[in-house]
Amino acid sequence: MRQVLITLIVIISMGFSSIGQPDHSNTARFEYFRYSGNDQLFKKDIDHARQYFNPILAGFYPDPSICRKNDTYYLVTSSFTMYPGVPIFKSQDLVNWTQIGHVLDRPSQLSVDGLQISQGIFAPAIEYNPHNETFYMITTSAYGIGNFYVKTQDPEKGWSDPIRLPQVRGIDPSIFIDDDGKGYILECAEPLGGADYQGQRGIHLHPFDVASDKITGDPKEIVRGGWKPETKPIWLEAPHIFKVNGYYYLICAEGGTGLNHSEVVFRSQDVWGPYIPYSENPILTQRDLPEDRPDKITTAGHADFVQTPTGEWWAVFLGVRPYAFDMTNTGRDTYLLPVEWKDGWPDILPKGTQIPIVADKSNLVPYQNASSVTGNFEFVDDFDSDRLDLSWMFIRTPREEFSKIHEGVLELVARPVNIEERKNPSTIVRRQQHTTFAAETKMEFKPESATDFAGFTVFQNEDFHFVFGKTVVNGKVSLVINRIEKEKVNLITRELKKKELNRPLYLRVMGDGPDYGFQYSLNGKKWITLIKDTDGTNLSTRKAGGFIGALIGFYVTSSFSMD
């Protein structure tokens, strides 16, 4: 038992777990990873002491939730079947964010085995309780253990194992702590007694005892349908309650997380209701703006509020940067705007107003961009640390050791798991954060058969992605590019010349909106284009479905197939 514990501790410290030890003879070695973003949207000169870019977290960072302890803010976003789960950031000014880890960073907290990519962890909500100095992160493990929360007194030192909430049967739960220390849990669920129409949802409130970690009574439906029930609104979700000047304010998303997304608000003088809707709802949407507007942001909603120590209110929310009508490969980002109070009601953005790409905020920390989370930046990982950078993720929970950093090189072991399966492949990925980008690496790999592969993947899900790398085709070591949009199409097969066989190869992937290109090099200076301007719309959620953005990274397997 002692040896098993030692092994688990060593593996967890490297960022993955180990149950079995696969054969390490078929290993790919990656010397570095370089990613650079060059979006037109961010080509604006700004004063970083008083201005910031929207989004504040670019790329697949949806469903943001935020809280504050003293002068430090903490923010979490959805992670679905990515492992570790629920990235967590901290900031002193709401604009410059540093990732401090993941809330769900060990297998006992997160099991997403066998799930589709957009299942798993939905809409985490973070709350700080000053009465017991405890942080809570509550979420839904869709198609898994259901609703649960974890807690800690220090978000940088790890979180508890899940505490399950079987009484909470819907999605998007959040925790509210009242001034008297009493706790409540909200959820979005099918209305009590059944829905009156398809897509109708209700917001339910449960009493919650923070001392015993238990729900202590039956739920009450505090809102049914939405802010204008007579119009049959759909998908009232993502509820949060705040107390301001004796009123309880309930904010919710409405309209679905697509082009009709919005944020609405209700208020009550009692936590149990009745909740009266704001007559000027929605307080945030982009659905009423012209399609041909420049610097377009769409699908805005799913907000959370936070108050600064000086009494100001700000909202974080999700949005999308499309490159064509409802087409995006970067997924749903996190945005920030101030909350204005009008006649006792909060408002994020006046109707007909576009989300600004550049916004104002005073007293910003000098701009560092050390976390590579927004704007145009270059991220370089030379693998000179014994731990993976926090931006890297696995697809589903690792159950075997297949990666390590050794002498400045990332080594990935080929296993008989294919990226097209709902399993945990030998894959390490990070977000595509820009519409216009380039990613490259230097790789050493010697495939022995047609089932061996190593290289890049640009991944949306099992049925929609690219793979670009080295394998054996008809007995010849070759570079291949396969495009998968349900059906698999081989775009390029390039047999390697004799002088290229035993040399490291440099691989590069480039994207510009819907167009993707692939290159390789023998020296990292002179690049050979294999294909350019190939159709990358298979990476868009409009085609692929689901809730994530495209992921870029390394993929090796011993069960590769060209068919």
N, C-alpha and C positions, 0 to 999 in steps of 0.2 A: 504493500500500500504506500509506503514512504516513497518508493521509486516512482510509482505512478503519479503521485502528487508533485514530485520534483519535475517530472517530464511535462506535466500540464502547465506548471508555473513557467518553465522555460519557453514553451510554445506560445502561451498567452502573451508573454513579454515581447514576442516577435510579431504579434498582431494576428495570430491564427491559432486554431486548436488542432490537436493531433490525437487520433484514435489508432490509426494504422500507419505503417511506414512503407510507402511504395518504393518500387525499384528506382534508384536514382541514376541508372545508366543512361537513360534517354532524357537529357537535361538541356534546356535552352538557357543561354546566358545573355543578359541584357546589360550593357555597360552604362547607359544613361537613357533618360527620357526628357525630351524638350518639347514644350507646347508653347505656342505664341498665338495671341489673338489680335486681330486687326480690324475690328468692326467700325464701319463708318459712323455708327451711332455714337461711339465714344471718342471720335476725332474732334473734340471740342476743348478749347483752352479754358480751364477753370481755376479759380483761386481755392486751393485745397484747405485753406484756413477758414473759409466761410461758405464753400459750395461743395456739393457731392453729386455723384452719379447715381441715377436710378437705372437699373436695379442696384441695390446695395450688396446683394449676393446674386451673381450672374450664373445662369445655368440651372440645372435640376436641383432647386432648393424650394420646393413647394410647401404650402400650408404652414406658413411661419407662425410661431407663438413666442411671446416675449414676457419677461418679468424683470424686476429690479430688486437688488439688495443693496442698500446704501447708495453708493455712486456707481455701481457696476450693473450692467445689463447682461442678461443671458437670453439667447435665442436658439430655438430648435426648429427643425423642419422634418418633413416626411422622408422615409428611406425605402419603403416598400420591401423588396426582398434583398436589398443590399446589406452586406455585413462588413464591419459593424453597423449597427442601426442607430438612427436618430443623431445626426451630427449636431454638436452643440458649440456655440460661439459665445464669446464675451466681448464687451465693448465699454468704453468709458464715455462715449459721445453719441452712440446710436448709429454712427456712420462707418467708423473704422473698426472692423470686426476681425477677431483672431479665433481660429478654431482651437478649442482646448481638448477635443476628444469626441467620443461618441457616448451617448447615454447607455446604449445596449451593446456592450463590447465583449461579451462572453457568451458561450452557447447556452448556459443556464438561463440567460435572459432572453435569448432570441433564437427560435427555431423556425425557419422558413423553408424547410425541406419540401421539395416537390411542388412548390407553389409557382404560379405564373409570376412574371417579373413585377406586374402592377398589383399583385396581391401583397400580403404581408402587413407592414406597419403603416397605418393611415394616420394622418393629422395629429401629431403629438401636441399636447398642450402643457406648458410649463408654468408653475405657480410657486411663489415663495410665501411661506407662512411665517410672519414675524413673531407670532405667539410661541412657536416651538422652534424657531430658527431652522426650519426644514424646507427643502425644495422638493416638489412633486413633479413628476412627468407622467401624465396619463395619456393613454393611446388605445387604439384598437389593433389587435393582431387579426386582420381579416383572414378568414379561412384557417385560422390557427386557434390560439387559446382565448380569443375574444378580447374583451376589455380588461385592462389591468393598469396598474401604476407602479412606479418605482420611486424611491425617495433617497435623499442624502442630505447631509448638512454642509457638504462641500462638493460642488459639481466637478471639481478638478481631481477628486480623490475616489471617484467611483460611486456607483449607485447600487441599491439593493436588488435582490432577485424580485421577479414580478409578484405583485399582490393582486390576485384575480378578483374580478367584480362580476360574478355571474348574473346579478340583478340588472346590470346595465346591458341592454340587449341590442342597442343601436350602434352608431358610429360617432366619431368626433366628440368624445367626452372631454370635459374640462372641469377643473376644480375651482370653486369660489370660497374664499375664507372671509367671513363677515368681521366687522369691527369687534364683535364680542368673542371672536375665536371659533364660532360655530362654522362647520364645514358643509358644503353642498357639492353635489356632482350633477352636471348637466350632460345631456346627450341628445342627439338627433336620432329619431326612431320612427317606425310606422305609428301613426296616431293610435291612441288608446281606443279600443273598440273597432279598429280597422280603418283603412283609408277610404275616403269618399271618392277619390279619383287617382289615376296612376300618377306617381311622382309626388303625391302629397306626403308631407312629413310633419311631425310634431316635435317640439322641444320639451323634454321632460326633466324635472328637477327631483333629485334624490337627497334626503338628509344623510349626512356623512359625519361619523364620529372620528376625529383625527387621533384620538387617544387609543382607540381599539382598532383603527384601520378598517372599519366596517360601515356599511350602509345600515341605517337604523330604522328605516320605515319605507312605506310605499312611495312610488314616484307620483308626481302631479304633472299633468300636461299644462304648461304655462302659456304656450302659443301653439296654435294648430294651423297649418297651411302656410301662413306668411303674413305680410303686412297688409295685403288687400285680399282677404280670403275669397271675395266674390269673383276675383279674376282667376282663381284656381292656380296659384303660384306653385312652383315645383322646387323640390330640393332645398328646403329650409334646413340649414346645417351649420356646423362650426360655431356653436353658441359659446359666448363668454359673457359673464356678468361683472360689472364694476359698480361701486357705490360712490356717488358724488353728491355732496350737499343734500343728503337725506334721501336721494332717489337711487333705486337700483336700475341700472341700464343694461339691457340685454342686446348685444349685437350678434348678428347672424349673417351668413352668406345666403344668397337666394338666387335661383334661376339655373343652377347647374354650373359646373366648373368649366364651361365653354364660353362661347361668344356672348351669351346672355347673363354671364356671371355678374353679381352685384353684392353690395353690403347694405343691410337694413338695420334699424335700431328701434327698440321699444323701451318703455320705462314704467316703473311702478314704485309706489311708496312702501310696498311690502315685498320681501324676497319671493313670496309664494304667489304674487300677482294680486289683482289683474294687471297685465302688461299692455300698455297703450302704444300703438305704433306712431312713429313720427310722421306727420302729414307730408313732410318734404322728402320722404324716402324715394329712391335709395340715396345713401350718403356717399356711395362710391360706385361707379360703373363706367365703362367705356363703350357700352353697346349702342349709345345714341349718337356716336360721332361718325363723320364721313369715312368711307372705306379708303379713300385715296389720300388720307392725311400723311404728311411726312413724320418720321420718328414715331411710328405707330406702336402703341402698346395695347393689347387686348386682354380679355377674360379677367379683368381685375375683380378681386373679391377675397373672401376668406381672410378677414382681417383680425388683428388682435391689437389691443391698446396698452400703452404703458405711460405712467406719469413720471416726470423728471423730479429731482429733489426740489427744484424751484417752482413746481406746480404746473409746468407745461404738459400737454398731452400729445402723444405721437402714435401713429398707426403703422404697423407692418402688415403687408398683404401680398398676395401673389398676383402675377401678371405674366404675359407672354410677349416676346418680341418676334413677330412673324416675318418671314422673308417673302411671302406671298399670301394670298387669302387663306387664313387659318392654317398656314403651314409653318411649322417650327421644328427644328431639330434640337434646339437647346433646352426644350422643356419649359417648365414654369419657374420663374425667378421669384426672389423676394424684393419688395419695394418698401420705401419709407416716405411718409408724408406727415405734416403736422395735422393735428385735430383742432378745428376751430369750434368754439361753443357759441351757439346762437339761441337766445331765449330759452336756455336750459337744455338744449339739445346739441349733441356732437355732430360735426360734419367734416368729412375728409376732403371732398373735392366737389365744388359746385357743378351742377348739371351742365353738360356740354363742354366741360373743361378737360383738356388732354393731360395725362400724367406727364409731368416734366422730366426730361432726361437729366437736366441739370437743375438742382434745387438748392435752396439756401438754408443754412443752419449756422448759427454763431458758435464760437468757442470750440472749434474742431481741433483735435489733436493733429499736429503736423503730419502730413500725408506720408505714409510709409509704403503702403500696398504690399506689405510683407506676406499677407495671407493669400494673395492672388485670388481675390474674390469678385472684383469688378473692374471696369475700365479695360483698356488694352494693356496687356502685360505679357511677360514671358515667364513661364515656370520651368525650371530646370531641376531635375532630380539626378544627381550623380551617384546615388546610392552609397554615400559616404557615411551614413549612419547605420547602426545595427537595427533600427526600427524603420518601418515604412512610414512615409509622410502621411499625415492624417487625411489627406485628400484621396488616398487610394482606398479602394473597396474591393471586396470579393462579391461574387454572385452567389447568393445563398450562404448558409452557415457552413464553414469548412469543417469537415469531419476527419480530414487527413492532413498531414504535413506535406505540402508540395512546393513551398517557396522558402527561400532564405536569402539574406544578403551576406555575401562572402567576399571580402577583399575588394569592396567597391563595385560589386557586380550583383545584380538581381538574378538568382537562379530559379527557374521554374521547371518542375518535373512533369513530363508528359504522362498522363494517366488515361485509362480507357473511358474517359468521359468526354462527350461531345457537347459543344456549346449550344447545339440545337435541342438538347435534352433538358428537362426540368430537374437538373442536378447541380452540384457544385463543381464546375469545371476548373481546370488549372488556368485560371484567368484572374488578372488584377487590372482594374479599370479605374478611371477617374472621369469627371464630367467633361463633355464638350460644352464650353462656356461662351463660345463666340459663334456667330454665323460664318465669319471668315477667320480661318485658323490654319495652322500647320502643326503637325506632330511628327517627331522623328525619334529613332533609336538606332543603336548599333547592336547587332545580334550575332551570336555564334550558335550554330545548330547543325547537326549532322543527321538528317533523316535516314532511316534504314529501309523503310518500306512506304507504300502508298498510304498507310494509316497514320504515319508520323507527320506532324505539322507543328510549326512554330512561327509566330509573327504577330501582326496586329489584328485586332478586331475593332470595328466601329459598330456598336451594338445598341439596338433598341429593344429587341426581345428575341426569343428563340426563333421566330419565323421572319424577322426583319432585321437584317444586319449585313455587314461586309466582313470577309476575312481576307487577309493579305499576308502571305508569307511563303515559307519554304517547305516543300514536301517532295515526294517521288511520284512522277507521272510516267506511265509506260516504261518503267525501269530507269528513268532519267531524273536526276535531281533538278527541280524546277521551282521557279517562283510562280505562284498562282494568285489570282484575284477572283473571288467568288462573290456575287451579289445575291442575297436571299430576300425575296419578297414573296413568302410562302413557297414559291418555286425557286430552285437554285439554278443560277446561270453562271457559267464560267466565263468571265470577261477576258481574262488573259491567262495563258500558260506560256511561260518563258523558260526554256531549257537553259540551265546555267552552263557556261563554257568551262572547259577544263581548268583554266586559271582561276575561275571564280569559286570552284567547288569547296575548297578548304579555307577560304578567306572569310573573315567576318563581313557581313553585309549591313549596310545602312538602309533603313526603310523609312519612308516618309509618306504621310497621308495629309492631304490638303482639302479644305472645304471652303466653298464660297456660295452660301445660300443652298440651292438644290444641287449644285455641281461639286463633285468630288474627284480628286486626282490622286494617283499613286506613282511613286518614284522609288528607285533604289540607286545605291552608289557603292563603289568599292573603297572609296577614301573619305567620304563625307563632304567632298567638295564638288566633284563633278557628278551631277545627278542625271539619271536616265529615266525618262518618262515612259511608263508602261501604258498608262491611259490617263486622259484628262477629261473633265467635264462629263463624267458619267453620272447617271441619274441617282441622286442621293435622297430622293423623296421617300424611299422606303424607310428612312430613319425618322420621318415625321409621325407625330401621334395621330394626325388626321388619317394617314394610311394604316399605321400599325396599331392604333388604338392604345389604350392604357394611359398611364399618368406620369411616366418618367421622361427624361430627356436622353439624348444619345450619350453613350459612354465610349471612351477610347482607352485602349490599353493592350496588354500582352495576353496572348492565348497560345497554349501548347496542348497537344493531345496525342494520344496513341490510338484514337479511333476516328481518324479523319476520313472523310469520304467526299469524292467529287460528285457523287450522284445525289 
